[in-house]
Amino acid sequence: MKVFFDEIDVLTESRTELVDISSYVEDHVRKSNIKNGFCLAYALHSTVAIIVNEHETGLIQDIINKVEKDFPKGMGWLHDRIDDNADAHLASTFIGPSRIFPIKNGRLVKGKWQNIFVLELDGPRTRKIVLETLGE
């Protein structure tokens, strides 16, 4: 079994935003020379999530609106006494910091309308995303 490891830096510009990293993940898989296996995309932060969905402007805004509605800032969260970002921690906890993708014949397997996004929840910042591919 082969393992190929990489990190990418993702710069965000807003407190809450989606950044499409699909091309980075696809390039990583190509460079790995792994024909069949899995690729993990993992955020090294507790106020970021990794999601998969369509890259469409209205949907992107809908996702942001839903996250902000479900995890509103300033709701008296206990963690706000420390960092004033409890909403970002909670959203990341429930959405998740990682996704795993199959690799078949040297290509990332995803649906036609599926893109891979970093969901920034406490930006703007520079975020590290680990990409690790395992297989043969």
C-alpha distance (Angstrom), angle and dihedral (degrees) to the residues before:
residue distance angle dihedral
M1 . . .
K2 3.81 . .
V3 3.79 126.3 .
F4 3.79 124.9 -159.4
F5 3.81 119.4 -172.1
D6 3.80 131.1 -169.6
E7 3.80 140.9 156.2
I8 3.76 128.7 -146.5
D9 3.79 129.2 -163.9
V10 3.78 115.7 -135.0
L11 3.80 117.6 -163.8
T12 3.78 115.3 -153.0
E13 3.79 126.7 -163.1
S14 3.82 104.3 -166.2
R15 3.78 138.1 46.3
T16 3.80 90.7 -111.5
E17 3.79 121.0 21.8
L18 3.76 145.0 129.6
V19 3.80 121.0 -120.1
D20 3.80 117.2 -166.7
I21 3.80 109.8 -132.3
S22 3.83 97.1 169.0
S23 3.80 95.1 115.1
Y24 3.83 91.5 50.3
V25 3.79 91.5 51.9
E26 3.81 92.5 45.7
D27 3.84 90.6 49.5
H28 3.81 89.7 48.9
V29 3.80 91.2 53.5
R30 3.81 91.4 47.9
K31 3.82 91.8 50.1
S32 3.81 91.4 48.5
N33 3.83 92.7 66.5
I34 3.79 87.1 -146.3
K35 3.79 110.2 145.2
N36 3.80 101.2 -169.3
G37 3.78 128.3 14.7
F38 3.78 140.9 70.0
C39 3.78 138.4 -56.9
L40 3.79 121.9 -150.6
A41 3.81 121.0 -156.8
Y42 3.81 108.9 -165.4
A43 3.81 130.3 175.6
L44 3.81 116.2 -140.2
H45 3.80 92.4 -148.5
S46 3.79 136.6 81.4
T47 3.81 94.7 -140.0
V48 3.82 98.5 53.3
A49 3.79 132.4 76.8
I50 3.80 134.1 -165.5
I51 3.80 115.8 -135.2
V52 3.79 138.8 173.8
N53 3.78 122.7 -140.3
E54 3.78 146.0 114.6
H55 3.81 119.0 -55.4
E56 3.79 97.7 -127.5
T57 3.80 121.9 136.4
G58 3.81 96.7 -131.7
L59 3.81 93.2 46.6
I60 3.80 91.2 47.7
Q61 3.80 89.9 55.1
D62 3.83 90.4 44.3
I63 3.81 89.9 55.2
I64 3.80 91.7 49.5
N65 3.82 91.1 47.2
K66 3.82 91.9 49.6
V67 3.81 93.3 49.2
E68 3.81 91.3 48.8
K69 3.82 90.8 47.8
D70 3.82 94.9 47.9
F71 3.83 94.6 42.1
P72 3.80 105.5 30.3
K73 3.78 120.8 -170.2
G74 3.79 116.2 -119.1
M75 3.80 98.3 23.8
G76 3.78 93.4 135.6
W77 3.79 94.7 -94.8
L78 3.79 109.5 175.6
H79 3.81 93.6 -128.0
D80 3.82 89.7 60.3
R81 3.80 87.3 77.5
I82 3.82 86.9 71.0
D83 3.82 108.5 32.7
D84 3.82 108.8 -2.9
N85 3.81 89.7 -127.7
A86 3.80 104.4 94.9
D87 3.81 90.2 126.3
A88 3.82 90.0 61.5
H89 3.81 92.8 48.3
L90 3.80 91.9 48.7
A91 3.81 94.2 48.2
S92 3.80 91.5 49.0
T93 3.80 91.0 48.8
F94 3.78 93.9 53.6
I95 3.82 97.5 38.7
G96 3.81 97.8 40.7
P97 3.80 138.6 -126.2
S98 3.81 97.8 -115.1
R99 3.79 149.4 41.3
I100 3.79 131.3 -166.9
F101 3.79 121.8 -144.7
P102 3.80 129.9 -167.7
I103 3.80 120.7 -121.8
K104 3.79 119.4 -149.0
N105 3.80 125.2 178.1
G106 3.80 91.0 -9.0
R107 3.80 95.0 -54.6
L108 3.78 133.7 105.5
V109 3.80 109.8 -109.3
K110 3.79 112.4 -133.8
G111 3.76 136.3 135.0
K112 3.80 123.7 -92.5
W113 3.81 92.4 -103.0
Q114 3.80 97.4 36.5
N115 3.78 119.5 110.4
I116 3.79 128.4 171.4
F117 3.79 116.6 -121.6
V118 3.76 138.6 -174.9
L119 3.80 105.7 -138.0
E120 3.79 106.2 -149.7
L121 3.80 111.6 -154.2
D122 3.82 103.3 170.5
G123 3.79 107.8 28.7
P124 2.84 171.0 179.5
R125 3.79 92.8 81.0
T126 3.78 145.9 116.4
R127 3.79 109.3 -96.9
K128 3.80 128.6 -162.0
I129 3.79 116.5 -140.6
V130 3.80 119.4 -170.3
L131 3.79 117.7 -145.0
E132 3.79 116.4 -166.4
T133 3.78 124.4 175.4
L134 3.80 123.4 -167.0
G135 3.77 128.4 -176.0
E136 3.76 146.4 75.4
